[in-house]
Amino acid sequence: MPLLKLDTSVALSDEMKRDLLPKLSSLVAETIGKPEDYVMVAISSSAILMSGKPGDAAFVDIRSIGGLSSNVNQQLSKKICTLLKDSLGLSQDRVFLNFTDMDAANWGWKSSTIG
């Protein structure tokens, strides 16, 4: 159950969101090694101040039941920052990422928990 939540101060049109969602979903599935059927991606607009300075920035929160590791997290960081630079023009030093390996008992789905 990988989840990627992107909060960004970049003004995104609905078309930009529709274009970015599947790219992020497949990137997460491929890199973590989980079926895309279980991946969720959410994009939200946020007011962000980073390093004490205004300007376009992003926070990416990635959670998964297994599949995350130092190597995988490095790959995700590089791939996501590159995609956000290419798609949104975000400088890679204006993107923070958080990786959380979730216990299956702490993830709910279908009126229950996964573990």
C-alpha positions as a Markdown table, in Angstrom:
| # | Residue | x | y | z |
|---|---|---|---|---|
| 1 | Met | 0.0 | 0.0 | 0.0 |
| 2 | Pro | 2.4 | 2.7 | -1.1 |
| 3 | Leu | 1.1 | 6.3 | -0.7 |
| 4 | Leu | 2.8 | 9.3 | -2.1 |
| 5 | Lys | 1.4 | 12.7 | -1.0 |
| 6 | Leu | 2.8 | 15.8 | -2.8 |
| 7 | Asp | 2.2 | 19.2 | -1.2 |
| 8 | Thr | 3.5 | 22.0 | -3.4 |
| 9 | Ser | 3.3 | 25.8 | -3.7 |
| 10 | Val | 3.4 | 25.5 | -7.5 |
| 11 | Ala | 0.1 | 26.6 | -9.0 |
| 12 | Leu | -1.1 | 23.4 | -10.7 |
| 13 | Ser | -3.9 | 23.3 | -13.3 |
| 14 | Asp | -6.2 | 20.3 | -13.3 |
| 15 | Glu | -4.4 | 19.2 | -16.5 |
| 16 | Met | -1.0 | 19.4 | -14.8 |
| 17 | Lys | -2.4 | 17.3 | -11.9 |
| 18 | Arg | -3.9 | 14.7 | -14.3 |
| 19 | Asp | -0.5 | 14.5 | -16.1 |
| 20 | Leu | 1.5 | 14.2 | -12.9 |
| 21 | Leu | -0.6 | 11.6 | -11.0 |
| 22 | Pro | 0.0 | 8.6 | -13.3 |
| 23 | Lys | 3.7 | 9.4 | -13.6 |
| 24 | Leu | 4.2 | 9.5 | -9.9 |
| 25 | Ser | 2.1 | 6.3 | -9.4 |
| 26 | Ser | 4.1 | 4.3 | -11.9 |
| 27 | Leu | 7.4 | 5.7 | -10.6 |
| 28 | Val | 6.5 | 4.6 | -7.0 |
| 29 | Ala | 5.3 | 1.2 | -8.0 |
| 30 | Glu | 8.3 | 0.4 | -10.2 |
| 31 | Thr | 10.9 | 1.7 | -7.7 |
| 32 | Ile | 9.4 | 0.1 | -4.6 |
| 33 | Gly | 8.4 | -3.1 | -6.4 |
| 34 | Lys | 4.8 | -3.1 | -5.5 |
| 35 | Pro | 1.8 | -3.6 | -7.9 |
| 36 | Glu | 0.4 | -0.2 | -9.0 |
| 37 | Asp | -3.0 | -1.5 | -8.1 |
| 38 | Tyr | -2.1 | -0.8 | -4.5 |
| 39 | Val | -0.5 | 2.7 | -5.0 |
| 40 | Met | -2.3 | 5.9 | -4.1 |
| 41 | Val | -1.1 | 9.4 | -5.1 |
| 42 | Ala | -2.5 | 12.6 | -3.8 |
| 43 | Ile | -1.5 | 16.1 | -4.9 |
| 44 | Ser | -2.4 | 19.2 | -2.8 |
| 45 | Ser | -1.7 | 22.9 | -3.0 |
| 46 | Ser | 0.1 | 24.3 | 0.1 |
| 47 | Ala | 1.6 | 27.5 | 1.3 |
| 48 | Ile | 5.2 | 26.6 | 1.9 |
| 49 | Leu | 8.1 | 28.6 | 3.3 |
| 50 | Met | 11.4 | 26.8 | 2.9 |
| 51 | Ser | 14.7 | 27.8 | 4.3 |
| 52 | Gly | 13.1 | 31.0 | 5.5 |
| 53 | Lys | 12.4 | 32.0 | 1.9 |
| 54 | Pro | 9.2 | 32.1 | -0.2 |
| 55 | Gly | 9.0 | 30.6 | -3.6 |
| 56 | Asp | 8.0 | 27.4 | -5.3 |
| 57 | Ala | 8.7 | 24.3 | -3.2 |
| 58 | Ala | 7.4 | 20.9 | -2.4 |
| 59 | Phe | 7.1 | 18.3 | 0.3 |
| 60 | Val | 6.7 | 14.7 | -0.7 |
| 61 | Asp | 5.6 | 12.1 | 1.9 |
| 62 | Ile | 6.0 | 8.5 | 0.9 |
| 63 | Arg | 4.7 | 5.7 | 3.1 |
| 64 | Ser | 4.7 | 2.0 | 2.4 |
| 65 | Ile | 4.3 | -1.4 | 4.1 |
| 66 | Gly | 7.7 | -2.7 | 3.3 |
| 67 | Gly | 9.7 | -2.0 | 0.1 |
| 68 | Leu | 11.5 | 1.1 | 1.5 |
| 69 | Ser | 15.2 | 0.9 | 2.2 |
| 70 | Ser | 18.2 | 3.2 | 2.0 |
| 71 | Asn | 18.8 | 2.2 | -1.6 |
| 72 | Val | 15.1 | 2.5 | -2.6 |
| 73 | Asn | 14.7 | 5.8 | -0.8 |
| 74 | Gln | 17.8 | 7.2 | -2.7 |
| 75 | Gln | 16.3 | 6.1 | -6.0 |
| 76 | Leu | 12.9 | 7.5 | -5.1 |
| 77 | Ser | 14.4 | 10.8 | -4.1 |
| 78 | Lys | 16.4 | 11.1 | -7.3 |
| 79 | Lys | 13.5 | 10.1 | -9.6 |
| 80 | Ile | 10.9 | 12.2 | -7.9 |
| 81 | Cys | 13.1 | 15.3 | -7.8 |
| 82 | Thr | 13.9 | 14.9 | -11.4 |
| 83 | Leu | 10.3 | 14.5 | -12.3 |
| 84 | Leu | 9.3 | 17.6 | -10.3 |
| 85 | Lys | 12.1 | 19.6 | -11.9 |
| 86 | Asp | 11.0 | 18.5 | -15.4 |
| 87 | Ser | 7.3 | 18.7 | -14.9 |
| 88 | Leu | 7.0 | 21.7 | -12.5 |
| 89 | Gly | 10.3 | 23.5 | -12.9 |
| 90 | Leu | 11.1 | 22.9 | -9.2 |
| 91 | Ser | 14.7 | 23.3 | -8.2 |
| 92 | Gln | 15.8 | 20.1 | -6.5 |
| 93 | Asp | 17.0 | 22.1 | -3.4 |
| 94 | Arg | 13.4 | 23.2 | -2.9 |
| 95 | Val | 12.0 | 19.6 | -2.4 |
| 96 | Phe | 11.9 | 17.8 | 0.9 |
| 97 | Leu | 11.0 | 14.1 | 1.0 |
| 98 | Asn | 9.9 | 11.9 | 3.9 |
| 99 | Phe | 10.0 | 8.1 | 3.8 |
| 100 | Thr | 8.0 | 6.1 | 6.3 |
| 101 | Asp | 8.0 | 2.3 | 6.5 |
| 102 | Met | 4.5 | 1.5 | 7.9 |
| 103 | Asp | 3.5 | -1.5 | 10.0 |
| 104 | Ala | 0.6 | -3.3 | 8.3 |
| 105 | Ala | -1.4 | -3.1 | 11.5 |
| 106 | Asn | -1.3 | 0.7 | 11.2 |
| 107 | Trp | -2.8 | 0.9 | 7.7 |
| 108 | Gly | -6.5 | 0.6 | 7.2 |
| 109 | Trp | -8.3 | -0.5 | 4.1 |
| 110 | Lys | -11.7 | -2.1 | 3.3 |
| 111 | Ser | -13.1 | -1.5 | 6.8 |
| 112 | Ser | -10.1 | -3.3 | 8.4 |
| 113 | Thr | -6.4 | -3.2 | 8.7 |
| 114 | Ile | -3.9 | -4.8 | 6.4 |
| 115 | Gly | -2.0 | -6.6 | 9.1 |
